[in-house]
């Protein structure tokens, strides 16, 4: 009997330590739309940083519907629902090139012959201005740094520092499938249309909602577990169980 008691005690101690570890890593759940609005309000103040005279600025609120599919030229894994805004440097302003801000990172695509790069805000280590370029040093990535050209380097550095500060408050790293680095965009117009339709009504949308629901479930579980540890009675356990359904 004593052995069984000791074993149960060890299990409870282990659960407690795991719980403490998870709580130490836990980030408060906040609606992605709140983060989107804060990033947008910030980037709007820097919308003129492009050195192109024909540069344009679109937000998720006013981007033409026919241009949304072109965002997939940056990355086939890009989820259009996470699009915040773009400093559009493409000819005729069709959203095929430029600086594209998302919930969890920024895409850089300059020139029709170059590929796009995705940089997670959380992967940015330091930045320095090298001539007319902004060199972005990365944390533990396959590439040590990414050079961004075509923009006022000093102002771009200032902007990214502010966006990183916002990103630290709002954890949306789980929303993007791409890692920091070179991305594979969709260059065929027909395929871009197909991908966009799939995101609107298919797996992408469902998986995003499911990820958010799981996060809420985890928060409710730990809330309940904490109250159990404090010995509160059933009437005091005011848990919104309907959110678990």
Protein Blocks (a to p, Z undefined) as FASTA:
>chain_A
ZZmmmmmmmmmmmmmmmmmmmmmmpccdddfklmmmmmmmmmmmmmmmpfbfkbccddfk
lgcfklmmmmmmmomkbcfklpcbdcdfbehilopgccdddfkbccddehjkbccddddf
klpcbdcdehjaccdddehifbfbdcdehiafklmmmmmmmmmmmmmmmccklmpfbdcd
dddddfbfklmmmmmmmmmmmmmlmmmmmmmmmmmmmmmmmmmmmmmmnopafklmccdf
klmZZ
